[in-house]
Amino acid sequence: MGARFSLSCPKEFTVAPAGTACVLPCPEPKGYHLTANGAVLSCTYTADPTISVPLTSTPMYMTGGEPGAPQIPHGASYEDLPNKDIYQQEVDRFDAALVVADAKIDKELKITTAFKSLQDAENARGTPAGELAYETARIAYYTLTKGDSWINDEQARVAATEAQPVVDNMVAQYRDLNAKRTQQQSTIEVINGLKDKVLSVKDDLGFSVKTFQKQVDAIRNQINIDKKNQAEVLQATTSWVDVVLNWLIAIVTIICIVMLVRRFSRGKPPTLEEVETQARLMRAQAFLKNANVRAATNKSWL
């Protein structure tokens, strides 16, 4: 499939009514409009049709082409075209002819024409195109009546009355956002500080709990050791007391027997049952004494 081509005019030019060539646009803010006399095109002054600037057609250039080949975009500047000299000659010629035409126009006529254009544009306001036409006519009228310096004063006025409030609003918004950012940063720093303190307290509390638990465990172990030692000492002491008491019981028993023998040897000898009864009585007394000694010993260890 072949490459597709199209024709275009440089952005400084406009397409001629015939659609096959390019011409310079007429300076409408100055009161000129496009007229045709047969094939001849001119920029004619609205208030005085005898004053006009003829237009010379220039060729259109071709856009598109084979993929990968150098291409010129649609609406490019004539200065980027290979035949830019042809367009430059027409621009220079038209500017010189326009100066001559402007010199022929009476200043009062220019002001009258500009004022009429301003009134017409005032009636067309309300749409983007109408607003643009009104602003163009306004600039042309006040430039004629107040001089070229008026445009600089107007730019300063617009900047002070329209642009400056916008700038002030943006500055205020920036300061407000900056203040909020500073406040949020301060809040974040406070939260981080509190978090660090909470974590520190948590760590200290955990360490204290662990230390206290170790101390409790140590005390419990010491108590168990002391109980074991006491039990061992009590057991050893009880064993020693048992041995001593057993010996005492044996000795007391022997003494009782001897005393009984002596007592009854003086009179009637006692019967075997009486001896056994007396021995049981003494043995019971010895066991009672032994029990009392053990109870007193256990109480002293508690």
Buried (B, 14 or more C-beta within 10 A) or exposed (E): EEEEEEBBBBEBBBBBEEEEBBBBEBBBBBBBEBBEEEEEBBBBBBBBEEBBBEBBBBBBBEBBEEEEEEBBEEEBEBEEBEEEEBBEEBBEBBEEBBEEBBEEBEEEBBEBBBBBBBEEBEEBEEEEEBEEBBEBBBBBBBBBEEEEEBEEEBEEEEEEEEEEEEEEEEEEEEEEEEEEEEEEEEEEEEEEEEEEEEEEEEEEEEEEEEEEEEEEEEEEEEEEEEEEEEEEEBEEBBEEBEEEBEEBBEEBBEEBBEEBEEEBEEEEEBEEEEBEEBBEEBBEEBEEBBEEBBEEBEEEEE
